[in-house]
Amino acid sequence: MESSDSSNPEAAWQRALEWFQNQEMGRRKVELTAIIRPLYESLKQAPDVQALHNLYLNPADAAVALQTAQHAYPENKHLWDLSRTRDVAYGLRLAELRRDSAPSE
């Protein structure tokens, strides 16, 4: 599984996050959320943006993402293509890291 844009991952994460947020609530979004949530939780191990980039480029992280999807939906192979859902999880974590590092007013 390749990342969708390894030359500019943050742009890919943002596009994926916008795509996900624009999805109508329904079965598809619930299925995607069931995959994205554990991926996002696993990204909390990245304490900063650089660590997040390093994880994204690590093939082992992509393998974990695939295993997460297979475990959540073993019969639905169409949900195993994680280029976009993985990017959504990274986009969520990036937004969280940026919020946490923003100066307080």
GIQUI-V422720 format. One record per helix or strand. SS is the DSSP state (H for helix, E for strand). FROM is the first residue (numbers start at 0). TO is the last residue. If there is no record, write none. Layout:
<<SS & FROM & TO> <SS & FROM & TO>>
//
This chain:
<<H & 8 & 20> <H & 26 & 44> <H & 48 & 55> <H & 58 & 71> <H & 76 & 79> <H & 82 & 100>>
//
